[in-house]
């Protein structure tokens, strides 16, 4: 009789452990997926008259904001942070902007470039890379 009871207890303990591990894995994965897609971007990169032009598309679920204190979108050219050198629609000193969910924004550099440039546009969710020749 003791043998039958310990088999049942062992089975119940295994079920409890399995359910707990499954729940933990689900919570971990669902949290990762939720934050991963919140600020997903894609970008078109071009050069017009030596100025790098970015059209950034917000494909995520959260607004992407860039202000003086919060930079949720970062732009690197040749591995150097050039976020502050891009302005919305090329308007002088227009460095505070938001990209609404499923919206886009045109950002134009206020510096003239020549030759090939390695671009990297980043948010907390993903990174877009590309090359542009000016």
C-alpha positions in Angstrom: 0.0 0.0 0.0 2.8 2.4 0.7 4.2 1.8 -2.8 1.0 2.9 -4.5 0.7 6.1 -2.4 4.3 7.2 -3.2 3.7 6.6 -6.9 0.6 8.8 -6.8 2.4 11.5 -4.8 5.3 11.4 -7.3 3.0 11.8 -10.2 1.2 14.7 -8.6 4.5 16.4 -7.8 5.7 15.9 -11.4 2.5 17.5 -12.7 2.8 20.5 -10.3 6.4 21.0 -11.4 5.5 20.8 -15.1 2.6 23.2 -14.7 4.8 25.7 -12.8 7.7 25.5 -15.4 5.2 25.9 -18.3 3.6 29.0 -16.6 7.1 30.5 -15.9 8.2 29.9 -19.5 4.9 31.5 -20.8 5.3 34.6 -18.7 8.9 35.0 -19.7 8.2 34.6 -23.5 5.1 36.7 -23.5 6.9 39.5 -21.8 9.8 39.4 -24.3 7.4 39.4 -27.3 5.4 42.3 -25.9 8.4 44.6 -25.4 10.1 43.4 -28.6 7.4 44.7 -30.9 6.6 47.9 -29.1 9.0 50.1 -31.1 9.7 48.2 -34.2 11.0 50.3 -37.1 11.9 50.1 -40.8 13.6 52.8 -42.7 14.3 54.0 -46.3 17.7 55.7 -46.6 18.8 58.0 -49.4 21.0 61.0 -50.0 19.8 64.2 -51.7 22.3 67.0 -52.4 24.7 65.5 -49.8 22.1 65.4 -47.1 21.1 62.0 -45.7 17.3 61.5 -45.8 15.6 58.9 -43.7 12.0 57.9 -43.9 11.4 56.0 -40.6 8.3 53.8 -40.3 7.0 52.9 -36.9 5.6 49.4 -37.2 5.3 48.8 -33.5 2.7 49.3 -30.9 4.1 52.4 -29.1 4.8 55.9 -30.1 8.5 56.6 -30.6 9.5 60.0 -29.0 12.7 62.0 -29.3 13.1 65.0 -27.1 16.0 66.8 -25.5 16.0 64.2 -22.6 14.5 61.1 -24.2 16.0 59.6 -27.3 14.0 56.5 -28.3 15.3 56.6 -31.8 19.0 56.8 -32.4 20.8 57.4 -35.6 24.5 56.4 -36.2 26.6 57.2 -39.2 29.9 55.4 -39.5 29.4 54.2 -35.9 29.1 57.7 -34.5 25.9 58.9 -32.8 24.4 61.6 -35.1 20.9 61.6 -33.7 21.1 65.3 -32.9 22.1 66.2 -36.5 18.8 65.1 -37.9 15.7 67.3 -38.1 12.1 66.6 -38.9 11.5 67.5 -42.6 14.8 69.4 -42.5 13.2 72.2 -40.4 16.0 73.9 -38.6 16.2 73.0 -34.9 13.2 70.6 -35.1 14.8 67.8 -33.1 11.8 67.0 -30.9 9.4 64.7 -32.6 7.2 61.6 -32.2 6.4 58.8 -34.6 2.9 57.6 -34.1 2.1 53.9 -34.2 2.0 52.8 -37.9 3.1 56.3 -38.9 6.3 57.6 -40.5 8.5 60.6 -40.3 11.0 62.2 -42.7 14.4 63.1 -41.0 17.0 65.1 -42.9 20.6 65.6 -41.8 21.8 69.1 -41.2 25.3 68.1 -42.2 26.5 67.5 -45.8 28.1 64.2 -46.5 30.1 62.8 -49.4 31.1 59.3 -50.3 29.7 56.1 -48.7 28.1 56.2 -45.3 27.2 53.3 -43.1 23.8 53.9 -41.4 22.3 52.4 -38.3 18.9 53.4 -37.0 18.0 52.0 -33.6 15.1 51.7 -31.1 14.7 49.5 -28.0 13.1 46.9 -30.2 15.2 46.6 -33.3 18.0 48.0 -35.5 18.0 48.9 -39.2 21.3 49.1 -41.1 22.1 50.2 -44.6 24.6 52.0 -46.7 24.1 55.3 -48.5 26.3 57.0 -51.1 26.3 60.8 -51.3 
